[in-house]
Amino acid sequence: MNQQVDIEKYLEEFRSEIENLNKS
């Protein structure tokens, strides 16, 4: 299990969610 990868994927999704909120 590589937890670092999971954290990076989570952060990437989180950032795209924030970008979507900023666009609206």
N, C-alpha and C positions, 0 to 999 in steps of 0.2 A: 504493500500500500504506500503510495507516494502522496502524502497529504499536501505537499507543496503545490502539486499540479491542481488538486481540487480547489485550493484557495485561489490560485490564479484564475481558474475558470469562473469561480464565484465572483471575483472582483471584476472580471471582464463583463459578465452579465449585469452586474450591479451598475457598472459605468454606462452600459447601453440603456439601462432603465432610466438612469438620471438624464441622459441625453434626450430620451423620448419625452420626459417630463419637461425639460427645458424648451423643447420645440413647440409644445402645445401652449 
